[in-house]
Amino acid sequence: MGGFFVAMFLSNFTSSVVFIFVSLAVITFLWELLEYLIARFRKSGNYMKKTFKVTNINPRWKDTTLDIFLNFLGAIIFILLKG
């Protein structure tokens, strides 16, 4: 639940819930784009496979939507606990 920790980090700079969620959306988009680009380019994909001993690094919609959902769920939980 990286969204929890990202929201916690962002809350140090602002108390605006909207800012936290917009920033989280931007960070999540950039992260997922990076995952896609790494898989897309053969050299970086081969490096990731060798370094982390992964057989398949192709991004899947199921994984991407789960990542996005869990990021925002973590942020919501942090906002609710922060009160």
C-alpha positions as CSV (number, residue, x, y, z in Angstrom):
1,M,0.0,0.0,0.0
2,G,2.4,2.6,-1.3
3,G,-0.4,5.1,-1.5
4,F,-0.5,5.2,2.3
5,F,3.1,6.2,2.6
6,V,3.0,8.6,-0.4
7,A,0.0,10.3,1.2
8,M,1.8,10.4,4.5
9,F,4.8,12.1,2.8
10,L,2.7,14.6,1.0
11,S,0.8,15.5,4.1
12,N,4.0,17.0,5.5
13,F,3.8,19.7,2.9
14,T,0.0,20.4,2.8
15,S,-3.2,19.6,4.6
16,S,-5.2,19.7,1.4
17,V,-6.8,16.3,0.7
18,V,-7.3,17.4,-3.0
19,F,-3.6,18.1,-3.4
20,I,-2.7,14.8,-1.9
21,F,-5.0,12.9,-4.2
22,V,-4.0,14.8,-7.3
23,S,-0.3,14.4,-6.5
24,L,-0.9,10.7,-5.8
25,A,-2.6,10.4,-9.2
26,V,0.3,12.0,-11.0
27,I,2.9,9.8,-9.1
28,T,0.8,6.7,-9.9
29,F,0.6,7.6,-13.6
30,L,4.3,8.2,-13.8
31,W,5.1,4.9,-12.0
32,E,2.8,2.8,-14.2
33,L,4.2,4.6,-17.3
34,L,7.7,3.7,-16.2
35,E,6.7,0.0,-15.7
36,Y,5.3,0.1,-19.3
37,L,8.4,1.7,-20.8
38,I,10.8,-0.7,-19.0
39,A,8.9,-3.6,-20.5
40,R,8.7,-2.0,-23.9
41,F,12.4,-1.5,-24.4
42,R,14.4,-4.7,-24.8
43,K,17.6,-3.5,-23.1
44,S,15.9,-2.3,-19.9
45,G,13.6,-5.3,-19.9
46,N,16.5,-7.7,-20.1
47,Y,18.3,-5.9,-17.3
48,M,15.2,-6.1,-15.1
49,K,14.8,-9.8,-15.8
50,K,18.4,-10.6,-15.0
51,T,18.6,-8.3,-11.9
52,F,15.4,-9.4,-10.3
53,K,15.1,-12.9,-11.7
54,V,11.7,-12.2,-13.3
55,T,10.5,-14.2,-16.2
56,N,7.7,-11.9,-17.4
57,I,7.7,-8.1,-17.0
58,N,4.9,-7.3,-19.5
59,P,2.4,-5.0,-17.8
60,R,-1.1,-6.4,-17.5
61,W,-4.3,-4.4,-17.1
62,K,-5.3,-6.5,-14.0
63,D,-2.0,-5.6,-12.3
64,T,-2.2,-1.9,-13.3
65,T,-5.7,-1.5,-12.0
66,L,-4.9,-3.3,-8.8
67,D,-1.9,-1.0,-8.3
68,I,-4.0,2.1,-8.8
69,F,-6.8,0.8,-6.6
70,L,-4.4,-0.1,-3.7
71,N,-2.6,3.3,-4.0
72,F,-5.9,5.2,-3.6
73,L,-7.1,2.8,-0.9
74,G,-3.9,3.4,1.1
75,A,-4.3,7.2,0.7
76,I,-7.9,7.0,1.8
77,I,-7.0,5.0,4.9
78,F,-4.2,7.5,5.8
79,I,-6.6,10.4,5.4
80,L,-9.2,8.7,7.6
81,L,-6.7,7.8,10.3
82,K,-5.2,11.3,10.2
83,G,-8.6,12.8,10.8
